[in-house]
Amino acid sequence: MKPTPTENKLTMRTGGFATLVETLEYAAQGDTGFNFYRGNGQLQDVLTYTLLKKKAQAVAGRLLALGLERGARVALIADTDPDFIIFFFACQYAGMVPVPLPAPNSLGGRLAYEALLKRLMDSCRAEVAIAPKGFFKYLLEAAKGLALRFVGTPDMFAALPEDRGVLNPSGPKELAYIQFTSGSTRFPRGVMITHKAVLTNLTAILEDGLKVQPSDRTVSWLPFYHDMGLVGLVLGTMAAQLSVDFLKTTDFAMRPWLWLKIMSHNRGTLSFSPMFGYELCARWLEHKENYEYDLSAWRLAGVGAGMIRKEPLEKFASLLSPSGFKPEAITACYGMAECSLAVCFAPLGRGIEMDCVDSQFLAEHNVAMPGEINSAESQKRETFFVNCGDPLPGYEIEIRDESDRVLPERHCGNLFVRGASVMEGYFGDKGSTCEVLSEDGWLNTGDLAYRVGDTLVIAGRVKDMIIINGRNIWPQDLEFLADRQPEIRNACAVSVPGKNATELAVLLIECRVNTPAVRINLVKRLHALIHKEIGIECAIELVPRNSIPRTTSGKLARSAMRTDYLNRIAATTEVFRMSEDG
């Protein structure tokens, strides 16, 4: 078995498709497709676009035989395998709506995972639910009490009769899929994306963001239930008729070097990751002396899905410089599921560009005044944010204050976006839809941002902001101080109710060291740093390893961490609240 080729006999086409079925119909005329790799780095499955079309049409006939109405939701546990993609496109051919559901990240937390599946299937009113054989037991338990026509594995579904009538694929204005948000600030909501919306976004991404070339090949370990993994690396690569090499997310987490190995072996040119993926690779590389990769073909290493920090990316680039990796390949981007995928891309070939601002002035006036780096005193007041580049064609961008007034350049406020790629709304949740989407199409992203010329700089999530005595404290600033300490493995800053209706900043940290004296010294050192650099009192809690949760996209799940902290604060076994006098 060989992977699909990089070079395609088909002329590359990056736009002009009305539906996802049209993108597949065109790609199926070529030689390229999807390649799936095992956890040992060996090729396991190959699914050409030609074969995908044939199999998806057969599955679509069986979906129709169930007697479902047009637009029925089909819940798919999105493991990284060919079956998920086949069922996803079968829904397109049958005029139904696929709903990717998260695969379990580990064997622990079965009850919580089953409860999550039940809530997600119930909220999208799914009528069919499919899971890989290994996850079927979770799905079967979660499906109890729900009005589902069919629950099973792909093999079980294959035993159903097939309706051999004429297929009537979904149209441009119909839903292409429902994508659940990552749930960083609340329970995941089902984002409704039409074919027109996602294909408008993909054309802009391919032509203006990535500037794809016929010689490109993508590599991905991102989960199929996340917008970057599904829309960017599954639908996007197919929309450009590129070949893509997939590695399961869990296999990457256990063996991050597999990402680099596949990139090297197959001469990958395009790949994306949240921050933690680059950090995980860098930690692995630091402890390895002999590794040989050829990453000279890697022209775009995208980073997004959360706040971007320069230092870990510089370390990643430095460690892989002998392998031919170019630091200018690292490209920042910003987007969200509610906008199909991407809103803006930094310019290609320039690496990460930071905007240095006066943190004190920003906190007091919400203005990102350029920082001065001429003195040690001014350096203490610096905050660095990543410039995410210009909005993609078709987007309008506004930065507004709390009174909905549009702010001028460098004034930090709420980011609003409008364009053809914005969602229709949240499925079955008109209340939440009205909270964020206006009648004239403006989407309140929930992010804080400011403009520098025409470029966009993301400063954080509105709901993550910590307000102490009327002053805005960015949680990333607290986490940055923690991450610089060698004993710390992970950190998460949140705010909780304090005394007299005030807020209290809390920094939760996973420590690499168990020695009590070292841990106490670490907390004292951190308290002194926070007081000196940021000027606030902060509760510091040492939490067990792997207890700081992340969303499905790798972001810190601050809301879950805040809730967990409040629920167990009275029973915490190791909390150090260090006052100013120690």
Secondary structure, 3 states (H helix, E strand, C coil): CCCCCCCCCCCCCCCCCCCHHHHHHHHCCCCCEEEEECCCCCEEEEEEHHHHHHHHHHHHHHHHHCCCCCCCEEEEECCCCHHHHHHHHHHHHHCCEEEEECCCCCCCCHHHHHHHHHHHHHHHCCCEEECCHHHHHHHHHHCCCCCCCEEECHHHHHCCCCCCCCCCCCCCCCEEEEEECCCCCCCCCEEEEEHHHHHHHHHHHHHHHCCCCCCCCEEECCCCCCHHHHHHHHHHHHHCCCCEEEECHHHHHHCCHHHHHHHHHCCCCEEEEEHHHHHHHHHHHHCCCCCCCCCCCCCEEEEECCCCCHHHHHHHHHHCHHHCCCHHHEEEEEECHHHCCEEEECCCCCCCCEEEEEHHHHHHHCECCECCCCCHHHHCCEEEEEECCEECCCCEEEEECCCCCECCCCECEEEEEECCCCCCEECCCHHHHHHHECCCCCEEEEEEEEEECCEEEEEEEHHHCEEECCEEECHHHHHHHHHCCCCEEEEEEEEEECHHHCEEEEEEEEECCCCHHHHHHHHHHHHHHHHHHCCCCEEEEEECCCCCCECCCCCECHHHHHHHHHHHHHHCCCEECCCCCC
